[in-house]
Amino acid sequence: MAIKKIIDNVYQVSLGMVNCFIIDDDGLTLIDTGFQGSEKKIFEALSEIGNRPKDIKQIILTHLHPDHAGSAADIQKMLQIPVFAHETDAELLKKGICFREPMIRTPGFFPWLIFNLFMRNTPSTIKPVDPITTLQHDQLLPVLSGLRVIPTPGHSEGHISLLLEKEQVLIAGDICGNTGGLNYSILYEDPALAKQTLKEVAKYNFNIACFGHGNPLWEGANKKMADKFK
């Protein structure tokens, strides 16, 4: 199955090297959209839990990169639904720009390998996403018991993570990853800021963390992240 249940009403959808997420609450919230052309995989995954594309009522983007925002424009046009993002990344997404330069690679052999195998030729533009409704610092969205918008800059200036406070589930985007173990993401706009962001995020109360790349972190996820990124 391409779709994995995290908790009741929250699902992870594997799109190959990247994940997106579904929250089911009087209609579906789609968090991130994969590379351009991923809508078919997303819609097929929905069918596994008894939903149809028209059940998607809104899209939230954690950041502007093409593996997260690449299909947003097509899905938005197809379903006529709103797209939400942090205002800093939204300004570029409206123009179809999905990278800021320079991006700095995390040191080590594994980041070097992944970058050269899979990321070196990643597109720097996508179909423009417009209109976008901008999200504010600490905004609480009416999804389930409340979905908190946490600005988490570093990987991108306008990166956000999303916290289901009552359910204690963090959708972390690309602040870090959990592929072959919890570790830094492959690329950052600002590595120093990203490291500080990770320390700040770990102070929130969450038991499970989900990532754009890799597997969920179960049981005491905030403490595991605090210990890893201290």
C-alpha positions in Angstrom: 0.0 0.0 0.0 1.2 3.5 -0.8 -0.7 4.9 2.2 0.1 4.3 5.9 -2.0 5.1 8.9 -0.2 7.2 11.4 -3.1 7.7 13.9 -6.8 7.8 13.3 -7.6 10.3 10.6 -3.9 11.0 9.7 -2.1 9.2 6.9 1.3 9.2 5.2 1.4 8.7 1.4 4.6 7.5 -0.1 5.4 9.0 -3.5 8.7 7.2 -3.9 11.5 9.4 -2.4 9.1 11.9 -0.8 6.0 11.7 1.4 2.9 13.7 1.6 0.2 13.5 4.3 -3.6 13.4 4.5 -5.7 14.6 7.5 -9.3 13.4 7.4 -11.6 15.9 9.1 -14.9 16.7 7.4 -13.0 16.5 4.1 -9.3 16.0 3.5 -6.4 18.3 4.0 -3.5 17.4 1.7 -0.1 18.4 3.1 2.5 18.6 0.3 2.0 17.3 -3.2 5.2 15.6 -4.4 6.9 16.3 -7.7 4.9 17.4 -10.7 2.8 14.5 -12.0 2.3 13.0 -8.5 -1.5 13.6 -8.5 -2.3 10.1 -9.9 -0.4 8.4 -7.1 -2.0 10.6 -4.5 -5.5 9.9 -5.8 -4.9 6.2 -6.0 -3.7 6.2 -2.4 -6.9 7.9 -1.4 -8.9 5.1 -2.9 -7.2 2.7 -0.4 -9.0 4.5 2.4 -12.3 5.0 0.7 -11.8 8.5 -0.5 -12.0 10.3 -3.9 -10.0 13.3 -5.3 -13.0 15.6 -4.7 -12.8 14.9 -1.0 -9.6 17.0 -0.9 -10.7 20.4 0.4 -7.4 22.2 0.8 -3.6 21.9 0.3 -1.0 23.0 2.8 2.6 23.3 1.6 5.4 22.9 4.1 7.8 24.7 1.7 8.5 25.6 -1.9 10.8 22.8 -3.1 9.7 20.9 -6.2 9.4 17.5 -4.4 6.8 19.1 -2.1 5.1 21.7 -4.2 5.5 20.2 -7.7 1.9 19.0 -8.2 0.2 21.8 -6.2 -0.8 23.9 -9.2 -2.3 20.9 -11.1 -4.3 19.6 -8.1 -5.5 23.1 -7.3 -6.7 23.7 -10.8 -8.3 20.3 -11.1 -10.2 20.5 -7.8 -10.6 24.3 -7.4 -9.4 24.3 -3.9 -7.2 26.7 -1.8 -3.5 26.3 -1.3 -1.8 27.6 1.9 1.9 28.3 2.5 4.1 30.6 4.6 4.1 34.1 3.0 7.9 34.0 2.4 7.8 30.9 0.2 4.4 31.8 -1.3 5.8 34.8 -3.1 8.2 32.6 -5.0 5.7 29.8 -5.6 3.3 32.3 -7.3 6.1 32.8 -9.8 6.9 29.1 -10.2 10.2 29.5 -8.4 10.9 26.5 -6.2 14.5 27.0 -5.0 16.6 29.8 -3.5 20.3 29.7 -4.2 22.7 28.7 -2.9 21.6 25.5 -1.2 24.3 24.1 1.1 24.9 20.3 1.2 25.2 18.6 4.6 28.7 17.2 5.1 29.3 13.5 4.8 29.3 10.6 2.3 25.6 9.8 2.5 24.4 13.4 1.7 27.0 13.6 -1.1 25.7 10.3 -2.6 22.0 11.1 -2.4 22.6 14.6 -3.8 24.6 13.2 -6.8 22.3 10.3 -7.5 19.0 12.0 -7.1 19.1 15.7 -6.6 21.7 17.3 -8.8 19.3 17.8 -11.7 16.3 18.7 -9.7 14.2 21.4 -11.5 14.3 24.9 -10.1 10.9 25.9 -11.5 7.4 24.4 -11.2 4.0 25.5 -12.5 3.1 28.7 -10.7 0.8 28.2 -7.7 -1.6 31.1 -7.6 -3.6 32.1 -5.6 -2.0 31.1 -2.3 -3.4 31.9 1.1 -0.6 32.9 3.4 -0.1 31.4 6.9 1.1 33.3 9.9 3.4 32.4 12.8 1.7 30.3 15.5 -1.6 30.3 13.6 -4.1 27.6 14.7 -5.9 26.0 11.8 -9.3 24.4 12.3 -8.2 20.9 11.4 -9.1 18.1 13.8 -8.5 19.5 17.3 -6.3 22.3 15.9 -3.3 22.3 13.6 -0.6 24.7 14.8 1.6 26.4 12.2 5.2 26.5 13.4 7.7 28.5 11.3 10.8 26.3 10.9 13.3 28.2 8.7 16.6 26.8 7.6 15.8 24.3 4.9 14.0 27.1 3.3 13.3 30.6 4.6 9.5 30.0 4.5 9.5 26.4 5.8 6.8 25.5 8.2 6.0 22.4 10.3 2.5 21.5 11.4 1.6 20.2 14.9 -1.6 18.4 15.8 -1.4 19.5 19.4 -4.0 17.3 21.0 -2.9 14.2 19.0 0.8 15.1 19.6 1.8 14.5 15.9 4.3 16.7 14.2 4.4 16.9 10.4 8.0 18.1 10.2 8.5 18.6 6.4 12.3 18.7 5.7 13.7 20.2 8.9 15.4 16.8 9.1 14.8 13.3 7.8 14.5 9.7 9.0 15.9 7.6 6.1 18.2 5.0 7.6 18.0 6.8 10.9 17.3 10.3 12.1 19.6 12.9 10.6 19.9 16.3 9.0 18.4 16.9 5.6 20.6 16.7 2.5 20.4 20.5 1.7 19.7 23.7 3.6 19.5 27.3 2.7 20.9 28.2 6.1 22.5 25.3 8.0 23.1 27.3 11.2 19.5 28.5 11.3 18.3 25.0 10.6 20.2 23.6 13.6 18.7 26.2 15.9 15.3 25.5 14.4 15.6 21.8 15.3 16.4 22.6 18.9 13.4 24.9 19.1 11.0 22.4 17.5 12.1 19.6 19.9 10.7 21.7 22.8 7.1 21.2 21.5 5.0 18.4 22.9 4.7 15.7 20.3 4.9 11.9 20.5 5.1 11.1 16.8 7.1 13.0 14.1 6.5 12.5 10.4 8.9 13.7 7.7 9.0 14.5 4.0 11.7 11.8 3.6 11.8 8.6 5.5 9.8 6.9 8.1 7.8 8.3 11.1 9.5 8.6 14.4 7.4 6.8 17.0 7.1 7.2 20.8 8.8 10.1 22.4 9.7 11.7 19.1 10.4 15.2 20.6 12.9 13.7 23.1 14.6 11.7 20.4 15.0 14.8 18.3 16.2 16.8 21.2 18.9 14.2 22.0 19.9 13.9 18.3 20.2 17.6 17.5 21.4 19.0 20.9 
